[in-house]
């Protein structure tokens, strides 16, 4: 019979590996390659629809129309997330922008909580942009143009007719949202930056494309979006680590006499003239009261001499 210890060792190792696998796995919240558009809704079917021939979702974001398309999550989401997708801008007119991200019902690009990736062409910059707005409507924004918001890198502009892969990541503990843009299938970033968020970012409920918000009436941004993936990474903590406080009682401080080389009265040191307290002493017990006894006279001496005489006789 084989050693049972080997069997139990293998069993325990398997359990540990399975538990670790569960811990490190990301939690998928939504994914689609637009082989169909199940679950997507819009108030403008002529602007937002599935292009079955391309297997992509068409968008046309037109200022002033209040049009949008959205996908509702299964429930409010409050943890860290990574949102990735491909975008193919066909035409992004000046005073228009492509906007896609995670927010709440209402689909307003100017009201939080919301995290949006943008192809920003409001003033003809043609910039990649990241916008994060808290529940208190505190805005954080960055652009791929140095000197605009908090970005100081090189200028990076998007080009209509090119395809881009965008990744947004929300780090709740650090209160930070990052954006990375690459060419599809490439690892080298074309643009990567982040913003720090002030306020609460919680209860995300919808993915959406929207024209509600910034933009000039009638100006259009249209193209295609594809390969959406929304996950909750287990590698990103959702809340700060708890601070563990000791429940042990605080020890009573012990006074320790220190010896220094400073002589009182010298170098401006003050002289302490307060006398040292005299320690209290426990009083000694009172001596016993002598008890009067009878006078013995010569009796003790007689006894001693008698004992000595007896010893003398035995020696002889």
N, C-alpha and C positions, 0 to 999 in steps of 0.2 A: 504493500500500500504506500502510496506517495506521502511525503511529509505534509500533514494538514496545514502546517504553518505557512508553507509556500502558497497554498490555495487561498488562505485568508489574506496574505500579503497582496496577492494579485487583486483580490476582491476589493480591498481597501483602496489600493491605488486606482482602480477603475472608478470607484465612487468619487475619489478626489478629483480625478480628471474630468468626470462628467459635471461635477459641481463647478469647477473652474470654467469649463466651457460655457455653462449657463451664465456665469458672472460676466465674462468678457464679451458675450454676444450683444450686438446692437439690437435694439427693438425697432422693427419696421413699423411705421405709422401709415405710410401710403407709398405706393409705387405704380407707375404706369409707363408703358412705351407707346401709348395711344393707338394700340391695335383696335381699341374702342374708346369711347369717352363716357363710359358708365359713371354716373354720379355727378358729372359736370352740369352746371346750370348757368343760364345767362338771361339777361333782359334784352339782349340784342343778338338774335340768331344770325343776322347778316354780317355781324362783326366778329363773333366768336363761334367757331364751329370746328368739328372734326373734318379734316381733309383726308378722306379715306384713301385717295390715290397716293398721297405722300405718307400716310400713317403719322401725321403730325396735327397739332391743334393750331388753327389759324387765329390770330388776334388782329384786331384793328382798334387801336385806342385813339379816340377822337375827342379833342377838347370840347367841353361844353355840352356833351351829350348825356353824361351820367351813366354811360354804359359800362358793363362789367361782366365777368364770368368767374364762377367760384366752384370750389369743391369743399363740402363740409366734412370736417373730421368727425370721427365717431363720438368724440366728447372733448370737453375743454382740456387743453394740454398746457402744463405749467413747467415742464422740465427742460433740460438742454435739448437742442435739436441741431441736425445738419440737414439742410435743404439743398439738393443738387438738381440741375436741369440743363438742357441745351436750349439755346435761343438762336434763331436765324432771322435777323432783321432784313427785311426786303427794302423798305423805305421808311426813314425816320425824318419827317420834315422838321425844319426849324420851328421852335416853340412847341414841340411835342416830345413825348418820352414814352418808352416802354417801361411798364412797372409790373413786377410780379413778386409775390412773397407771401408771408404768413401774417394773418391778423384776425379780425373779428367781423361779425356781421355788420353791414354798413358799407364795407369795401371802400372806405375813404383813405386815400393816401396821406392825408394830413392829420388823422386822428389815431391815437394809440389805444392799445398796444399794437404795434405793427413793425415788421422787419421787411424791407423791400430792396430788391436789386433793381437798378434802373439803367437803361440806356438813355442818358440824359442829353437832350439836345435843345433845351429851353432857350439858350442864347447862342446856339450854333457851336457849342463846345465839342459835341460828339463824345462825351465822357462816360466812362463807367462810373456809377454812383451807388453808394450804400446809404440807406436811410433807416434809422431806428427811432421810433417815437414811443415813449413810455405811456402808461395808463394816465399819468398826469399831463400828457401832451407836451412833455419835454423832449425836444428834438435833438438828435445827434446825426451828423451827416458828414460824408467825405466823398471826394471826387478824385478821378485819376488825372488831375491837373494840379501841379505844384502851386502853393500859395492860396489854393481854394479850400476852405475849411482847414483840416489838420494834416493834409497830405504834403509831403516835401520830396517825393521821389520824382522820377522822370514822367513826362507827359505821355499818356497812353490814350488813344482815341479808338473807338469802335468804328467799323466800316460796314455799311450796308452791303449785303451780299456775302458776308463772311459768317461762319458759324462759330459760336462760343459756348464753352461749358462754364457754368457759374456755380460756386459753392458758397453757401451762407452757413455760418455756425454761431450759435448762441451759447455763451459760457455764463451761466447764472451766478456762480460763485465770484467770478471776476467782474461781473457786470459788463461784459464785452461782447460785441458782435463783429465777426470778421467776414471778409469777402475775398474770394480768390477766383480769378478769371484765367482760364487756359483755353487753348485750342482743343477741340474734342480729341481724346486719345493721347494727349500730350501731358507731361508732368511739369514742365517749366512754366511758371506763372507769367502771364502777360501783365497782370496787375494784381496786387494783393495788399490789403490794408484793413484797418479795423476802426471802430468807434467805441468809446466808453459811454455807458448808458447811466443816466441819472433818473431814478424813479423805479417803479415796478414794471416788470415785463412778464405778464402771466395771463393765463386763460386765453391762449390762442385757440381759435375754433375753425378758421377757414383758410384755405389757400385761395388766392384770387389774383386776377388781372383786372386793372381798373383804369377808367378815365376820370374818376371822381378825384378832384384835387387840382394840382397845378397844371396849367396848360391853356393855350389860347384857343378860343372857339374855332372849330373847323379844321384845326391842324391835326394831321394824322401820323400815327406810327403803326405800321403793320408788318407782319412777318409770321413766324411759326415758333412754337415751343414744343419740346419733346423730352422724353426720358426723365420724368420727374421722380425723384426719390426723397422721401422725408423719413428720417430715422432719429431715434433717440440714442445717442452713443453712450454706452456704459462707461467708457473711459473718461467721460466728463462728469464730475460730481454735480448733483442737482442742488445741493445745499452745502453750506460751510460745515466743516468737521466740528462736531460738538466739543466744547471745552469741558473736560472732566475735572471736577473739583474734588479734593480729598474731604472725606467726612470725618477724619480723625480730629479729636479735640486739639485746639491750639495749646502748645505747652506753655507753662508759666515761665516767663523770662527769669533767668538767674543773674543776679548782679555779680559781675566779676571785677575785682580791683585791678586796674592796669597800672603799670609802672612806666613813667615817662622820664625823660631827661630834662624836662622843663622845671626850673626852680621857681616857685611862686615869688612874685615880686620883681623878677628879672624880665627884661625884654617886654616890659609893659604888661606882664601877666598879672591878673588880679590876685590878691592874697585872700584866701578863704579863712576867715577868722571864726567861723562857726565851729564850736567844739564838737568833737566826735561824740555821738551818743554813747552813754555808758550802758553796756548790756546788763539786763536784769539777771540777777543771780537767784537761784533757788535757795531759800534759807535752810541752814543746817538744822537737823532735829535737836531739840533741847536735851541736855545731858540728863541721865536718869537720876531720880532723887535717891540719895543714899539711904539704905535701911539700917537702923542701929542694931548692932550685934553685941553679944556678951563678951567681956574681956577674957582672953584666954590665958594670960600670964605666961608661966614657963612650960605649959603642957606641950606645945609644939616642939620645943627644944628637947624635952624628955623623950618624946617619940623618936626623934631623929637619932639620938644617942643610943636608944635601945636597938634600933635596926642596925646601927653600925657595930654594936657589940655582937649581935647574932652572927653577922657576916664574918667577924673576926674569928669566932669559935669554929665555924665551918671550915675556914681556911686551915686551921691547925689540924 
